[in-house]
Amino acid sequence: MIYNVKTIEYLDSIQVRTYKRPVQTKPKLTTTKQKINNRKRAEYERTKKQIDHSIKSSVNRTVNQIYAISRSNRWEYFVTLTIDPNKLDSTDFNLISEKLNIWTNNLKKRYAPDLKYILVPELHKDKSKWHFHGLFANIGNMPLTFSGKTCIGKFVYDYVKKPYATKVYNIPLWKYGYSTATEVKDTGKASSYITKYITKDVSRVLVNQHRYLASQNNDRPVERVFNVDYDTLTKIYSKHLPNINYISDVEVPHAHQEIIYMEFNKNQTPETPTADILFDPFEVKRTPVDVPDNETMKQRSEARKKEFTLPRSGRTLTGKEHLENLRKLKQYLKDNPEQRKNYNDLNIDFLILQTKRKMMEMEEKRTCTR
């Protein structure tokens, strides 16, 4: 499968990712025996750089999974559950996870049959003890008691001093240590906040272990992929540009990839696009895409230098000049279709879109500073 656009539909927004180079996915068929042999071989052959990269990738995967689940549900409470060493071994992650599973199952049976939760571990500074943070929804008749405290961010106050701040509750059913629960006012912010507890240290300690607990009835985001002609993409994004509430681009150097992230808030206006609205009104041109290897890319780069060159001014080009050069290159390829094969890895329309976005950001900054 080859695609250059991915849409991820959350509870209150839709994220659109546009890839500079098309992504090609291949099915991986690996037996259990092969996996074990690969793991053993990797343990002996991997360099420190490869190990660090593997840990970083593992952290990113876990963070993305937690974020995807969190953003797809509407939460009521942010919860912290600590472990009293006198009641439970706070260094035994497997034991704590087992007790948490039993506790949440009991909550569902007795107090909240529709309970939704996601619980994420945090490692203490001593790198051995654990406690958990989580998001809860549909708590039903689960009892909460007011602690007499309020909070603003991480700062905690007596209720009499800050009665208008967020109230801090305790969970009397949690018998293994101290607990707090505060109301969630922004699911998006809470989702981003909870992922920060998944760190490299957590990944190193919990090798080949599941790093979070989540209820089975949690909603998951709807993901779709598209292979859309870049001319069509430019028209689509130009139409919906006023409805974008977040945009950024991220470079992935080791993959020779660059991704533009755009997010639309569903609750912003009735015309706010969803994945279907974004792409359905347009005729989606599905074009054959080849994903070249490094040698092919080098050959194409050399061919480009010979066939098409722009005048060099010896200075950094302005946004308008860069945009003009891209348009000249686009026109050149229209006039010389036989040269397109040398530019298959260079998405001109993507670069034009990116340049326009950067020019728009610069203009906004200048307006703000006036």
C-alpha positions in Angstrom: 0.0 0.0 0.0 1.2 3.5 -0.9 -0.2 6.7 0.6 0.8 10.3 1.1 -2.0 11.5 3.4 -3.2 10.1 6.7 -6.3 11.4 8.6 -6.8 10.6 12.3 -10.3 11.4 13.6 -10.4 12.0 17.4 -13.4 12.8 19.6 -13.3 16.6 19.0 -10.9 17.1 16.1 -9.3 15.6 13.0 -5.6 15.5 12.4 -4.3 15.5 8.8 -0.8 14.4 8.1 0.8 15.1 4.7 4.0 13.2 3.8 6.6 14.8 1.5 7.6 11.4 0.3 4.9 8.8 -0.2 4.8 6.0 2.5 5.0 2.4 1.3 3.8 -0.3 3.7 4.7 -3.9 3.3 3.1 -6.8 5.2 5.5 -8.5 7.6 5.1 -12.2 8.1 7.4 -13.4 10.9 7.0 -16.6 12.9 7.5 -16.7 16.7 10.7 -18.6 16.2 12.1 -16.0 13.8 11.2 -13.2 16.3 13.1 -14.9 19.1 16.1 -15.5 16.9 16.0 -11.9 15.7 15.8 -10.6 19.2 18.8 -12.8 20.4 20.9 -11.7 17.3 20.0 -8.0 18.0 21.2 -8.3 21.6 24.7 -9.3 20.5 25.0 -7.2 17.3 23.4 -3.9 18.1 25.6 -0.8 18.7 24.9 1.7 21.5 23.5 4.1 18.9 21.1 1.5 17.6 20.0 0.6 21.1 19.3 4.2 21.9 17.4 4.6 18.7 15.3 1.5 19.5 14.5 2.8 23.0 13.5 6.2 21.5 11.3 4.5 18.9 9.7 2.4 21.6 8.9 5.5 23.7 7.4 7.3 20.7 5.2 4.3 19.9 3.9 4.0 23.4 3.3 7.8 23.6 1.4 7.7 20.4 -0.8 4.8 21.5 -1.7 6.6 24.8 -2.3 9.9 23.1 -4.6 8.3 20.5 -6.7 6.6 23.2 -6.8 9.7 25.4 -7.9 12.0 22.6 -10.7 9.7 21.5 -12.6 9.8 24.8 -14.2 12.5 26.9 -12.7 12.3 30.4 -14.1 13.4 33.7 -11.2 13.1 36.2 -7.4 13.1 36.3 -6.4 10.6 38.9 -3.1 9.9 40.8 -2.7 6.6 42.7 0.4 6.2 44.9 1.7 3.0 46.6 2.4 2.7 50.3 5.4 0.4 50.7 3.9 -1.0 54.0 0.8 -2.2 52.1 2.3 -3.2 48.7 5.8 -3.6 47.2 6.1 -0.3 45.3 9.0 -1.6 43.3 7.2 -4.6 41.8 5.5 -3.3 38.6 3.9 -6.6 37.8 2.3 -7.0 41.2 1.0 -3.4 41.2 -0.4 -3.9 37.7 -2.2 -7.0 38.8 -3.7 -5.3 41.8 -4.8 -2.4 39.6 -6.5 -4.8 37.2 -8.4 -6.4 40.1 -9.3 -3.0 41.6 -10.7 -1.6 38.3 -12.6 -4.8 37.6 -14.2 -4.4 41.1 -15.1 -0.8 40.3 -16.9 -1.9 37.2 -18.8 -4.7 38.9 -19.9 -2.7 42.0 -20.0 1.0 41.1 -19.4 1.9 37.5 -20.3 -0.7 34.9 -19.4 1.7 32.0 -16.1 2.9 33.5 -13.5 4.0 31.1 -9.9 4.5 32.2 -6.3 4.7 31.0 -3.5 4.4 33.6 0.1 5.3 33.0 3.1 4.5 35.3 5.6 7.0 36.6 9.0 6.0 37.9 10.2 7.8 41.1 13.5 9.7 41.2 15.0 6.6 42.9 14.4 4.7 39.6 12.8 1.8 41.5 9.4 2.8 43.0 6.2 3.3 41.0 3.0 5.2 41.1 0.3 5.8 38.5 -1.6 8.6 36.8 -4.7 8.1 34.9 -7.9 9.5 33.2 -11.3 8.3 34.3 -14.8 8.6 32.7 -18.2 7.2 33.5 -17.4 6.8 37.2 -21.0 6.1 38.0 -21.4 5.6 41.8 -17.7 5.5 42.6 -17.4 7.5 45.8 -15.1 10.6 46.0 -14.4 12.7 49.1 -13.4 16.3 49.1 -9.9 16.7 50.5 -10.3 20.3 51.6 -7.6 21.3 49.0 -7.8 23.1 45.6 -5.2 23.3 42.9 -4.1 25.5 40.0 -1.8 23.4 37.8 0.7 21.7 40.1 0.2 24.2 43.0 -2.1 23.1 45.8 -3.9 25.4 48.2 -6.3 25.3 51.1 -9.9 25.6 50.0 -10.4 28.8 52.2 -7.5 30.5 50.3 -8.4 29.6 46.8 -12.1 28.5 46.8 -12.5 29.2 43.1 -9.6 26.8 42.0 -10.1 23.2 40.9 -11.2 21.0 43.8 -9.0 18.0 44.8 -10.8 14.8 45.8 -9.6 11.5 47.3 -10.7 8.0 46.3 -11.6 6.1 49.5 -11.8 2.8 47.6 -8.1 2.9 46.8 -6.6 1.1 49.8 -2.9 0.7 48.7 -1.8 4.3 49.3 -2.7 8.0 48.8 -5.0 9.0 45.9 -6.3 12.2 44.3 -8.8 13.1 41.6 -9.4 16.4 39.9 -11.9 17.4 37.2 -10.7 17.4 33.6 -11.7 20.6 31.9 -9.8 20.1 28.6 -9.4 16.6 27.2 -6.8 17.7 24.7 -4.5 19.2 27.3 -5.0 16.2 29.7 -4.1 13.8 26.9 -0.9 15.7 26.1 0.0 15.9 29.8 -0.4 12.2 30.6 2.0 11.1 27.9 4.9 12.9 29.5 5.2 10.2 32.1 6.4 7.7 29.4 10.2 8.3 29.4 13.4 6.5 28.4 13.9 5.4 32.0 10.4 3.8 32.0 11.1 2.0 28.7 14.4 0.7 29.9 12.9 -0.8 33.0 9.8 -2.1 31.3 11.5 -3.9 28.4 9.0 -6.1 26.4 6.2 -5.2 28.9 2.9 -3.4 28.4 3.5 0.2 29.7 0.0 1.3 30.4 -3.4 -0.1 31.4 -6.6 0.8 29.5 -10.2 -0.4 29.6 -11.5 -2.4 26.7 -14.5 -0.1 26.2 -12.3 2.9 25.4 -13.0 4.5 22.0 -10.2 4.5 19.4 -9.5 7.0 16.7 -10.6 6.4 13.1 -7.6 6.3 10.8 -7.7 6.5 7.0 -5.0 6.8 4.4 -5.1 8.3 0.9 -2.9 8.6 -2.1 -3.9 12.0 -3.5 -2.5 13.9 -6.4 -0.6 17.0 -5.0 -2.5 19.4 -7.3 -5.7 18.1 -5.7 -4.3 18.4 -2.2 -3.3 22.1 -2.8 -7.0 22.8 -3.8 -8.3 21.0 -0.8 -6.1 22.7 1.8 -6.6 26.1 0.2 -10.4 25.7 0.7 -10.1 24.6 4.3 -7.2 26.9 5.4 -9.4 29.2 7.5 -10.6 26.2 9.6 -7.1 25.0 10.6 -6.5 25.6 14.3 -3.0 24.0 14.4 -0.3 23.5 11.8 3.4 22.4 12.0 5.9 20.5 10.0 8.4 17.9 11.3 11.5 16.6 9.7 12.5 12.9 10.0 16.1 13.0 8.7 16.9 9.3 9.0 13.9 8.5 6.9 14.4 11.3 4.4 10.9 12.4 5.3 9.0 15.6 6.2 5.5 15.6 7.5 3.0 18.5 7.7 0.6 18.2 10.6 -2.7 20.1 10.4 -5.6 19.8 12.9 -9.2 20.9 12.6 -11.5 21.4 15.6 -14.8 19.7 14.9 -16.7 22.0 17.3 -15.3 25.2 15.8 -18.0 25.8 13.1 -20.7 23.7 11.4 -18.5 23.8 8.2 -15.5 22.3 9.9 -14.3 19.4 7.8 -14.1 15.7 8.7 -12.0 13.2 6.9 -14.9 12.5 4.4 -15.7 16.1 3.9 -12.1 17.0 3.3 -11.6 14.6 0.4 -15.0 13.5 -1.0 -16.0 16.8 -2.8 -12.9 16.5 -5.0 -12.0 14.0 -7.6 -9.2 12.2 -6.0 -6.6 11.5 -8.6 -4.8 8.3 -7.7 -1.4 8.3 -9.3 1.3 5.6 -9.5 4.1 6.4 -7.1 7.5 4.9 -7.0 9.6 5.0 -3.8 13.2 5.2 -5.0 16.3 3.9 -3.3 19.3 6.1 -2.4 21.2 5.3 -5.6 18.2 6.2 -7.8 17.8 9.4 -5.9 21.4 10.3 -6.4 21.2 9.7 -10.1 18.0 11.8 -10.4 19.7 14.6 -8.5 22.6 14.7 -11.0 20.2 14.6 -13.9 18.2 17.6 -12.4 21.4 19.7 -12.2 22.1 19.1 -15.8 18.6 19.7 -17.2 17.2 22.6 -15.1 19.2 25.3 -13.2 18.0 28.6 -11.7 20.2 31.7 -11.5 22.1 32.0 -8.2 22.1 35.3 -6.5 24.7 34.5 -3.8 22.3 35.3 -1.0 19.4 33.7 0.8 16.2 33.9 -1.2 13.1 35.5 0.1 9.9 33.5 0.4 8.5 35.1 -2.7 11.6 34.4 -4.7 11.7 30.8 -3.5 8.0 30.4 -4.4 8.6 31.9 -7.9 11.5 29.4 -8.4 9.2 26.5 -7.5 6.6 27.7 -9.9 9.2 28.0 -12.7 10.2 24.4 -12.0 6.6 23.3 -12.1 6.1 25.0 -15.5 9.3 23.5 -16.8 8.1 20.0 -16.0 4.8 20.7 -17.7 6.7 21.8 -20.8 9.1 18.9 -20.6 7.2 15.9 -19.4 10.1 13.5 -20.3 12.0 15.1 -17.3 9.3 14.2 -14.7 10.9 10.9 -13.9 13.9 12.7 -12.5 11.6 14.7 -10.1 9.4 11.8 -8.8 10.9 12.1 -5.3 10.5 15.9 -5.3 6.8 16.9 -4.6 6.7 20.4 -6.1 3.1 21.1 -5.0 4.0 20.0 -1.4 6.9 22.5 -1.4 4.7 25.3 -2.7 2.1 24.6 0.0 4.8 24.5 2.7 6.4 27.8 1.4 3.0 29.5 1.4 2.4 28.3 5.0 5.8 29.6 6.2 5.2 33.0 4.4 1.8 33.2 6.2 3.4 32.5 9.6 6.0 35.2 9.0 3.3 37.7 8.0 1.4 36.9 11.2 4.5 37.4 13.3 5.1 40.8 11.6 1.5 41.8 12.2 1.7 40.9 15.9 4.9 42.9 16.5 3.5 46.1 15.0 
